[in-house]
Amino acid sequence: MRKTSKSVRVDDIEIACTMVGERDPVIVIHGAIGLGSTYMRALDPWAGDLALTYYDQRGSGETPLGDVERVSFAGGVADLEGLRRGLGLDRVKLVGHSAGAYLAALYAATHPENTSSIVLLHPGPPLMPELMQRFGKQMASGRTPADNDSKRAIEESEEFRRQEPLALERHQLNTFLPFFRDRGTIDRISLGFTAITAANVQQGPQRMVGSLGALDPMRQFARISCPTLVVHAELDPIPRSGVGCSPTRSRVPTSRSSRAGATFR
């Protein structure tokens, strides 16, 4: 399986990329705002049929922060468009996870001529206050007192106060515990936190989520015209209508969703 690494100049930063595979190009967009792309490498088995490009978003992994004002969903879409051009790709397939799914959807809505299909893995967080409340309660119900004690211990540690990457990574993994049936899985996951990630992972989500409302995302999502597949997992605490609307209000045709699934097989 061929693997290469490179950086692509996009405006004020060099975006770090890892390419795995050689066939049909797909750009993979990590989620949880600021984590970096390392954990998405679980998709490497797809590289038998696809050419996967993993990239670290601004202020994560090996990609520097640059202009902090560009840490937003609009800035993320602009960075993704710059990356597409820098990679010399015409029309792209996108796979986005969590908040990265929103980024993929916004890109598809605003750059339809450059998007051939999208896969949205567990889009979140919810965009409506009542759904966000349900999500918060579901997350809390999946935690144990021991989980909360461990999180407090990390937050009170000297390593966490110094923003050391390993401490920040352990803190993030603790937050994600309710997503896992086998909690031992957490011990086998590496998020690959770097000093760049650690310096930005706590502020990045506030900047990104705060920027989303101004884009009127539901109106934007209604403009998506390419084949689209939305994936929701059994243990996903995000409500099934968590993309911000009820299924009856969704404007993405199910026939397109079916075709998207076929496209990525």
PyMOL commands that set and color helices and strands:
alter all, ss='L'
color gray80, all
select helices_A, chain A and resi 38-48+68-70+73-86+99-110+112-114+129-141+145-155+158-161+165-175+177-179+183-188+195-200+204-215+217-221+247-249+254-263
alter helices_A, ss='H'
color red, helices_A
select strands_A, chain A and resi 3-10+13-20+24-29+50-55+92-97+115-121+228-231
alter strands_A, ss='S'
color yellow, strands_A
deselect
rebuild
show_as cartoon
